[in-house]
Amino acid sequence: MKTLGVVITDGVGFRNFVLTDFIPEASKVFDEVVLFSCLPHQVYDQYALPCSIVELEVFQESTATWFFRKAKEIAHLQLNRKGNFGIQDNFNTNRNAAMTLRGLATRFIFGLTRVCHSERWISMYQKLQQRSLRNHRVTKDYERLLESHAVDLLFFTHQRPSFIAPMIYAAEKGGIRTAAFIFSWDNLASKGRMAGNFDFYLVWSDLMKRDLLAFYRRITESQATVVGTPQFEPYIMERYGHTEAAFRRRFHIDNANPIILFTCNDSSSKNDPIYLDLLAHFISKGQLSRQVNLIVRTSPAEDPVRFKDIAEKYPFIIWNHPDWEIKRAAHQEAWSQRVPSQNDVNDLKSLLRFSDININVLSTITIDAFLFDKPVINPVFGNPENGLFDDQKFFSYWHLEALVKSQSTEIVKNETEYLDSLNALLQGNDARRTQRAAFVGLQIGKPLEGTSKRIAENLAGLSNASFRKSKNATHA
């Protein structure tokens, strides 16, 4: 008998592995599937999933655990920041000048890791972090859960949240193999260290696999498997999406004018309101070559209050506020408790399918639009000289360097370029189809069709493979 444990950490993991066919596919190749949820149990009530569901108690870090985790993460950034602007930028963001205990501890960690940041030191911080968890009540509870469900392989749908560390420790103590799915296209080349060490890693593409092996030098090539990503799989699933007639009724569109879809990042993308206001200004002043419909989809990670003035100023804008409901407010990462509805997947798929142009600030939604062969404009005006938030710095992030080099989007750096690109696309001058397809192939290494089945079968293979745990081979 083989039992797969699946750890759902947040709303995106819920969308990727619950709203797709992953759980049914996993139930075909494992004797039992147990879903360990960092979300409340009731979010699964309307879904007839062929698995057991266990709600995990919320874990709160102790000071000791925080210290060693932070030391591990900063050491990872210290080790990899040379020649990598994204890592360097993240490294600087972690600085803390506050005259508090945590601020003082952070500055001590920066001083310590300036010298002590080799892979050997990172492994030491990892061991100390895990040691700090061993007597925690939540860790003990996780150990009992894994033992009572006789889990053979524990699959983490996200590799980074700090609150999964006790589950990783519990699996290690119980001799249970672990696998992690690398969550997003930017996670390796610009983010901090993973929450722990895993035995196997599932990645989107050969490009992501190369990044994994570059940033985690103790991971061997045989531990990483290219599977694609379920993030985009709903786009080819028949049960999702509105018909065109239903879409037009849903968004009150009663004309044949082109549809511009402006998709917002969260509040860390500070210039989004500027680019949206300018776009609406172009429309209201008749500066576009055609009349258009403008739909704005705000970020599911925040409330859209920062766009209130724009909504009042331009009543012709059609708004789509993602249906991601907060299911638990008392959580150290409250945004992770936002959970999407099936209807929101219908909305997003239909918005991408029936829009004509997508506009976003260097977001992953660029890939979503490419999958529907839709041209994308990336407005990025900010630089150190003009007083705007410097979003042009993101061009130096590795994953976005690849986007720029691909020449698959219209990157505009000022108002004139923005207007010219809009009018060119509205007049049918789209010459980037080949580049869009090539970029999708670079970022997603497998077809969307069959992604859930592919991941489930690979996990089944990992659970059956001959594998000897080794500190050198498996601990990054």
Secondary structure per residue as TSV (DSSP state, phi and psi in degrees):
chain	resnum	aa	ss	phi	psi
A	1	M	-	360.0	131.5
A	2	K	-	-118.0	130.5
A	3	T	E	-119.3	128.2
A	4	L	E	-101.9	127.2
A	5	G	E	-98.7	133.2
A	6	V	E	-120.9	121.5
A	7	V	E	-99.2	111.7
A	8	I	E	-94.6	117.5
A	9	T	-	-95.3	-28.0
A	10	D	S	-160.6	-177.0
A	11	G	H	-64.8	-34.3
A	12	V	H	-68.6	-41.5
A	13	G	H	-62.2	-36.7
A	14	F	H	-60.3	-47.1
A	15	R	H	-62.0	-44.8
A	16	N	H	-72.0	-34.8
A	17	F	H	-119.1	-7.6
A	18	V	T	-110.1	-41.9
A	19	L	S	-81.4	-5.1
A	20	T	S	-96.7	-164.5
A	21	D	S	-98.4	19.0
A	22	F	H	-62.6	-48.3
A	23	I	H	-62.6	-46.6
A	24	P	H	-59.6	-38.9
A	25	E	H	-68.1	-39.6
A	26	A	H	-65.0	-35.5
A	27	S	H	-67.7	-18.0
A	28	K	H	-78.7	-27.7
A	29	V	H	-111.9	-5.0
A	30	F	S	-119.7	150.5
A	31	D	S	-69.4	-31.3
A	32	E	E	-149.5	144.3
A	33	V	E	-122.6	128.8
A	34	V	E	-119.1	123.3
A	35	L	E	-96.8	114.4
A	36	F	E	-96.4	113.3
A	37	S	E	-108.3	128.2
A	38	C	S	-85.5	1.4
A	39	L	S	-104.0	157.4
A	40	P	-	-60.9	148.2
A	41	H	G	-57.3	-34.5
A	42	Q	G	-68.1	-14.8
A	43	V	G	-67.5	-15.4
A	44	Y	G	-99.2	-1.0
A	45	D	T	-59.6	-35.2
A	46	Q	T	-86.5	1.2
A	47	Y	S	-112.4	128.0
A	48	A	-	-87.2	76.7
A	49	L	-	-86.5	136.4
A	50	P	S	-82.4	61.3
A	51	C	S	-159.0	164.2
A	52	S	E	-84.3	149.1
A	53	I	E	-124.5	125.9
A	54	V	E	-123.0	118.7
A	55	E	E	-81.2	126.1
A	56	L	-	-86.0	140.2
A	57	E	-	-65.6	142.4
A	58	V	-	-66.4	131.1
A	59	F	-	-99.0	131.2
A	60	Q	-	-113.1	125.2
A	61	E	-	-65.3	141.4
A	62	S	-	-79.7	167.8
A	63	T	H	-61.1	-40.6
A	64	A	H	-64.1	-44.6
A	65	T	H	-62.7	-44.1
A	66	W	H	-57.9	-44.3
A	67	F	H	-61.5	-49.9
A	68	F	H	-70.9	-34.1
A	69	R	H	-63.7	-44.9
A	70	K	H	-63.6	-41.1
A	71	A	H	-61.6	-41.0
A	72	K	H	-62.9	-45.3
A	73	E	H	-67.0	-45.2
A	74	I	H	-67.4	-36.9
A	75	A	H	-62.9	-39.7
A	76	H	H	-61.0	-43.1
A	77	L	H	-66.9	-41.1
A	78	Q	H	-58.5	-43.7
A	79	L	H	-67.3	-33.2
A	80	N	H	-110.6	1.8
A	81	R	-	-76.8	-22.8
A	82	K	T	-64.9	123.3
A	83	G	T	76.6	9.0
A	84	N	-	-131.3	101.9
A	85	F	H	-65.0	-37.6
A	86	G	H	-61.6	-45.1
A	87	I	H	-64.6	-42.7
A	88	Q	H	-61.7	-41.6
A	89	D	H	-64.6	-42.4
A	90	N	H	-64.6	-40.1
A	91	F	H	-57.7	-47.0
A	92	N	H	-67.6	-34.6
A	93	T	H	-63.4	-29.0
A	94	N	T	-77.3	-8.9
A	95	R	-	-63.9	146.9
A	96	N	-	-139.5	114.4
A	97	A	-	-98.1	3.7
A	98	A	-	-66.2	143.2
A	99	M	S	-89.3	59.2
A	100	T	S	-123.0	169.6
A	101	L	H	-59.5	-42.2
A	102	R	H	-69.6	-37.5
A	103	G	H	-62.9	-44.0
A	104	L	H	-64.1	-41.4
A	105	A	H	-65.2	-38.7
A	106	T	H	-63.5	-42.8
A	107	R	H	-66.0	-35.2
A	108	F	H	-63.2	-42.2
A	109	I	H	-63.2	-40.6
A	110	F	H	-60.6	-41.8
A	111	G	H	-66.4	-42.8
A	112	L	H	-62.6	-47.1
A	113	T	H	-78.9	-9.7
A	114	R	H	-59.4	-32.0
A	115	V	H	-105.1	-42.7
A	116	C	-	-101.6	77.7
A	117	H	-	-136.9	20.9
A	118	S	S	-72.8	170.3
A	119	E	H	-58.5	-34.6
A	120	R	H	-64.3	-42.4
A	121	W	H	-67.3	-39.9
A	122	I	H	-60.8	-41.0
A	123	S	H	-62.8	-36.2
A	124	M	H	-66.2	-45.3
A	125	Y	H	-61.0	-39.2
A	126	Q	H	-61.7	-45.2
A	127	K	H	-63.0	-40.4
A	128	L	H	-68.1	-36.2
A	129	Q	H	-61.6	-47.5
A	130	Q	H	-65.0	-38.0
A	131	R	H	-62.5	-34.8
A	132	S	H	-68.8	-15.8
A	133	L	H	-92.5	-14.4
A	134	R	T	-65.3	-29.3
A	135	N	T	-104.4	7.7
A	136	H	-	-69.9	139.6
A	137	R	H	-58.4	-40.7
A	138	V	H	-66.1	-39.8
A	139	T	H	-60.3	-45.0
A	140	K	H	-60.2	-39.0
A	141	D	H	-65.1	-42.2
A	142	Y	H	-62.7	-38.7
A	143	E	H	-60.7	-44.0
A	144	R	H	-64.6	-39.2
A	145	L	H	-63.4	-46.3
A	146	L	H	-64.8	-37.8
A	147	E	H	-70.1	-43.0
A	148	S	H	-67.6	-29.7
A	149	H	T	-93.0	0.8
A	150	A	T	50.9	49.8
A	151	V	-	-71.3	131.7
A	152	D	S	-95.6	-36.6
A	153	L	E	-137.5	130.5
A	154	L	E	-110.6	118.9
A	155	F	E	-107.2	118.9
A	156	F	E	-97.0	123.7
A	157	T	S	-82.7	0.3
A	158	H	-	-152.6	136.3
A	159	Q	S	-94.6	-7.4
A	160	R	-	-109.2	-29.2
A	161	P	-	-57.1	133.2
A	162	S	G	-64.1	-26.5
A	163	F	G	-76.5	-2.2
A	164	I	G	-91.2	-5.6
A	165	A	H	-56.1	-42.2
A	166	P	H	-63.8	-32.3
A	167	M	H	-69.5	-38.1
A	168	I	H	-62.3	-46.1
A	169	Y	H	-60.6	-44.2
A	170	A	H	-60.8	-40.0
A	171	A	H	-66.1	-43.8
A	172	E	H	-59.7	-45.1
A	173	K	H	-63.9	-35.3
A	174	G	T	-85.1	2.8
A	175	G	T	68.4	26.8
A	176	I	-	-93.8	131.2
A	177	R	E	-66.0	147.5
A	178	T	E	-128.2	148.1
A	179	A	E	-135.5	147.2
A	180	A	E	-129.4	140.6
A	181	F	E	-96.1	127.0
A	182	I	-	-74.8	120.9
A	183	F	-	-68.6	-42.7
A	184	S	-	-149.0	165.5
A	185	W	T	-64.7	-21.9
A	186	D	T	-104.6	1.1
A	187	N	H	-67.9	-32.0
A	188	L	H	-87.4	-40.5
A	189	A	H	-88.6	-4.1
A	190	S	H	-144.3	-2.5
A	191	K	S	-105.7	178.5
A	192	G	-	-81.4	-171.2
A	193	R	-	-66.5	154.7
A	194	M	-	-63.8	164.0
A	195	A	S	-68.4	-21.3
A	196	G	S	-172.7	-166.1
A	197	N	-	-103.8	142.5
A	198	F	-	-125.7	161.2
A	199	D	S	-82.4	-31.5
A	200	F	E	-138.2	154.9
A	201	Y	E	-134.6	129.0
A	202	L	E	-103.8	127.2
A	203	V	E	-125.6	161.2
A	204	W	S	-69.3	-39.7
A	205	S	S	-156.6	172.3
A	206	D	H	-63.0	-34.4
A	207	L	H	-60.7	-46.3
A	208	M	H	-66.8	-34.8
A	209	K	H	-63.6	-41.5
A	210	R	H	-63.3	-40.8
A	211	D	H	-62.6	-43.3
A	212	L	H	-58.3	-47.5
A	213	L	H	-70.5	-27.3
A	214	A	H	-74.3	-39.6
A	215	F	H	-90.5	-17.9
A	216	Y	-	-126.1	87.6
A	217	R	T	-70.0	-16.7
A	218	R	T	-93.7	-2.9
A	219	I	-	-81.8	133.4
A	220	T	-	-93.2	158.5
A	221	E	G	-59.8	-33.7
A	222	S	G	-69.6	-15.5
A	223	Q	G	-83.7	-12.5
A	224	A	E	-110.1	131.9
A	225	T	E	-127.7	131.6
A	226	V	E	-83.6	121.7
A	227	V	-	-127.5	-3.1
A	228	G	-	81.4	-158.9
A	229	T	-	-144.9	139.8
A	230	P	G	-78.1	-3.0
A	231	Q	G	-56.0	-33.6
A	232	F	G	-108.1	0.3
A	233	E	G	-60.3	-35.7
A	234	P	G	-56.8	-20.7
A	235	Y	G	-68.9	-19.2
A	236	I	G	-113.3	11.4
A	237	M	-	-95.4	127.3
A	238	E	T	-63.6	-26.6
A	239	R	T	-76.0	-7.3
A	240	Y	S	-108.8	147.5
A	241	G	-	107.5	149.8
A	242	H	-	-93.5	155.0
A	243	T	-	-67.5	164.4
A	244	E	H	-62.3	-39.1
A	245	A	H	-64.2	-43.3
A	246	A	H	-66.9	-37.3
A	247	F	H	-60.5	-45.5
A	248	R	H	-66.4	-36.4
A	249	R	H	-67.5	-41.4
A	250	R	H	-59.8	-39.2
A	251	F	T	-109.4	12.7
A	252	H	T	56.6	48.6
A	253	I	-	-106.9	116.3
A	254	D	-	-121.1	27.4
A	255	N	S	-139.3	173.7
A	256	A	-	-101.1	14.6
A	257	N	-	-67.9	149.6
A	258	P	-	-56.3	152.1
A	259	I	E	-111.0	122.2
A	260	I	E	-98.9	126.1
A	261	L	E	-107.5	114.5
A	262	F	E	-101.8	117.2
A	263	T	E	-108.6	128.8
A	264	C	-	-94.3	146.1
A	265	N	-	-84.1	-177.8
A	266	D	-	-79.0	-174.9
A	267	S	T	-65.7	-13.4
A	268	S	T	-67.8	-19.4
A	269	S	S	-91.3	84.0
A	270	K	T	-70.5	-19.6
A	271	N	T	-92.5	-1.7
A	272	D	H	-51.3	-47.3
A	273	P	H	-61.3	-31.7
A	274	I	H	-66.2	-46.7
A	275	Y	H	-68.4	-36.5
A	276	L	H	-69.4	-43.6
A	277	D	H	-60.4	-41.1
A	278	L	H	-66.5	-41.1
A	279	L	H	-61.7	-46.4
A	280	A	H	-63.4	-34.3
A	281	H	H	-63.9	-44.4
A	282	F	H	-54.6	-45.0
A	283	I	H	-67.2	-46.8
A	284	S	H	-67.2	-27.7
A	285	K	T	-94.7	5.1
A	286	G	T	68.2	31.5
A	287	Q	-	-87.9	-10.2
A	288	L	S	-86.2	151.4
A	289	S	S	-72.5	-15.0
A	290	R	S	-140.4	156.1
A	291	Q	-	-71.9	143.9
A	292	V	-	-137.0	165.0
A	293	N	E	-103.9	135.6
A	294	L	E	-115.3	118.7
A	295	I	E	-112.9	132.7
A	296	V	E	-115.6	122.4
A	297	R	E	-105.0	116.9
A	298	T	-	-79.5	171.6
A	299	S	-	-75.0	137.3
A	300	P	T	-71.4	-8.9
A	301	A	T	-89.7	-0.9
A	302	E	S	-152.5	162.6
A	303	D	-	-78.4	143.7
A	304	P	G	-85.8	32.5
A	305	V	G	-63.5	-27.8
A	306	R	G	-72.0	-7.7
A	307	F	G	-104.6	9.4
A	308	K	H	-59.4	-45.6
A	309	D	H	-63.3	-38.7
A	310	I	H	-66.6	-40.1
A	311	A	H	-61.5	-38.7
A	312	E	H	-73.6	-33.7
A	313	K	H	-74.0	-34.9
A	314	Y	-	-125.8	84.7
A	315	P	T	-67.8	-12.0
A	316	F	T	-77.8	-11.5
A	317	I	-	-68.7	135.2
A	318	I	E	-96.8	127.1
A	319	W	E	-106.7	138.7
A	320	N	E	-124.0	104.5
A	321	H	-	-93.8	115.4
A	322	P	-	-53.9	138.4
A	323	D	-	-85.7	72.7
A	324	W	E	-117.7	100.3
A	325	E	E	-88.3	135.3
A	326	I	E	-71.0	120.4
A	327	K	S	-98.2	-16.4
A	328	R	-	-152.9	117.0
A	329	A	S	-84.5	-34.1
A	330	A	S	-82.2	79.3
A	331	H	S	-150.2	143.8
A	332	Q	T	-65.2	-23.3
A	333	E	T	-126.5	76.7
A	334	A	G	-58.7	-32.8
A	335	W	G	-60.5	-28.8
A	336	S	G	-68.3	-15.4
A	337	Q	G	-91.8	7.3
A	338	R	E	-80.7	125.0
A	339	V	E	-120.4	129.9
A	340	P	E	-79.1	151.6
A	341	S	-	-93.1	163.5
A	342	Q	H	-61.2	-37.2
A	343	N	H	-66.6	-29.2
A	344	D	H	-67.6	-36.1
A	345	V	H	-63.5	-40.1
A	346	N	H	-58.9	-45.1
A	347	D	H	-61.9	-50.2
A	348	L	H	-63.0	-45.8
A	349	K	H	-58.7	-42.9
A	350	S	H	-71.3	-38.3
A	351	L	H	-59.5	-43.4
A	352	L	H	-70.3	-38.0
A	353	R	H	-69.6	-41.6
A	354	F	H	-101.8	-3.6
A	355	S	-	-80.3	165.3
A	356	D	S	-109.1	-30.1
A	357	I	E	-139.7	137.7
A	358	N	E	-110.3	139.5
A	359	I	E	-125.1	127.4
A	360	N	-	-156.4	161.6
A	361	V	S	-96.8	81.3
A	362	L	S	56.3	39.2
A	363	S	-	-94.4	162.9
A	364	T	T	-59.0	-22.6
A	365	I	H	-60.4	-17.6
A	366	T	H	-56.0	-44.2
A	367	I	H	-66.5	-40.3
A	368	D	H	-55.4	-47.4
A	369	A	H	-64.1	-39.6
A	370	F	H	-59.4	-36.3
A	371	L	H	-64.5	-19.9
A	372	F	T	-103.6	13.3
A	373	D	T	55.2	42.9
A	374	K	-	-104.9	134.6
A	375	P	-	-66.5	148.0
A	376	V	E	-125.8	135.8
A	377	I	E	-109.8	127.5
A	378	N	E	-109.3	98.8
A	379	P	E	-78.4	125.3
A	380	V	-	-142.7	87.4
A	381	F	-	-92.3	-28.2
A	382	G	-	-72.5	134.2
A	383	N	-	-147.8	171.5
A	384	P	T	-63.5	-18.1
A	385	E	T	-91.1	-29.0
A	386	N	T	-97.7	2.5
A	387	G	S	84.2	-8.9
A	388	L	S	-79.7	160.9
A	389	F	-	-54.5	130.4
A	390	D	-	-77.6	83.1
A	391	D	-	-88.1	-10.5
A	392	Q	G	-69.4	-18.1
A	393	K	G	-62.4	-25.0
A	394	F	G	-67.9	-16.4
A	395	F	G	-59.6	-23.2
A	396	S	G	-88.9	-3.5
A	397	Y	S	-71.4	139.9
A	398	W	H	-54.9	-46.9
A	399	H	H	-69.0	-27.1
A	400	L	H	-88.2	-24.8
A	401	E	H	-57.6	-40.9
A	402	A	H	-63.4	-37.8
A	403	L	H	-65.1	-45.2
A	404	V	H	-63.0	-46.2
A	405	K	H	-63.9	-28.4
A	406	S	H	-70.5	-20.6
A	407	Q	T	53.4	37.8
A	408	S	-	-95.3	-12.1
A	409	T	S	-124.5	166.3
A	410	E	E	-92.2	101.8
A	411	I	E	-91.3	118.4
A	412	V	E	-117.2	136.3
A	413	K	-	-114.9	3.2
A	414	N	S	-159.1	174.2
A	415	E	H	-62.5	-39.9
A	416	T	H	-64.2	-45.9
A	417	E	H	-63.6	-37.3
A	418	Y	H	-60.8	-51.1
A	419	L	H	-65.5	-42.9
A	420	D	H	-62.8	-42.4
A	421	S	H	-65.3	-40.9
A	422	L	H	-59.8	-48.6
A	423	N	H	-67.6	-35.7
A	424	A	H	-62.6	-44.9
A	425	L	H	-68.6	-37.3
A	426	L	H	-66.2	-23.8
A	427	Q	T	-90.5	5.2
A	428	G	T	89.0	12.6
A	429	N	-	-90.7	75.6
A	430	D	-	-113.9	107.6
A	431	A	-	-116.1	23.8
A	432	R	-	-118.3	19.4
A	433	R	H	-61.7	-44.6
A	434	T	H	-62.0	-42.9
A	435	Q	H	-65.3	-37.9
A	436	R	H	-62.1	-46.1
A	437	A	H	-62.9	-39.5
A	438	A	H	-65.5	-38.4
A	439	F	H	-68.6	-38.3
A	440	V	H	-60.0	-43.7
A	441	G	H	-63.1	-32.9
A	442	L	H	-69.6	-42.4
A	443	Q	H	-86.1	-31.3
A	444	I	-	-118.8	106.9
A	445	G	-	-81.0	-4.4
A	446	K	S	-136.3	158.9
A	447	P	-	-62.6	151.2
A	448	L	S	-64.9	-37.2
A	449	E	T	-60.2	128.3
A	450	G	T	78.8	16.0
A	451	T	H	-62.5	-48.2
A	452	S	H	-60.3	-43.7
A	453	K	H	-63.4	-41.5
A	454	R	H	-61.6	-45.3
A	455	I	H	-64.8	-44.7
A	456	A	H	-60.4	-44.4
A	457	E	H	-68.4	-36.3
A	458	N	H	-65.5	-39.7
A	459	L	H	-64.4	-39.2
A	460	A	H	-62.4	-40.6
A	461	G	H	-63.6	-39.3
A	462	L	H	-66.6	-35.2
A	463	S	H	-70.5	-24.4
A	464	N	H	-98.1	-16.3
A	465	A	S	-67.7	148.6
A	466	S	-	-71.4	123.2
A	467	F	-	-153.5	128.0
A	468	R	-	-108.1	122.5
A	469	K	-	-63.6	132.3
A	470	S	-	-141.7	132.3
A	471	K	H	-59.0	-36.2
A	472	N	H	-77.1	-34.8
A	473	A	H	-84.9	-33.3
A	474	T	H	-108.6	-13.6
A	475	H	-	-105.1	113.2
A	476	A	-	-80.3	360.0
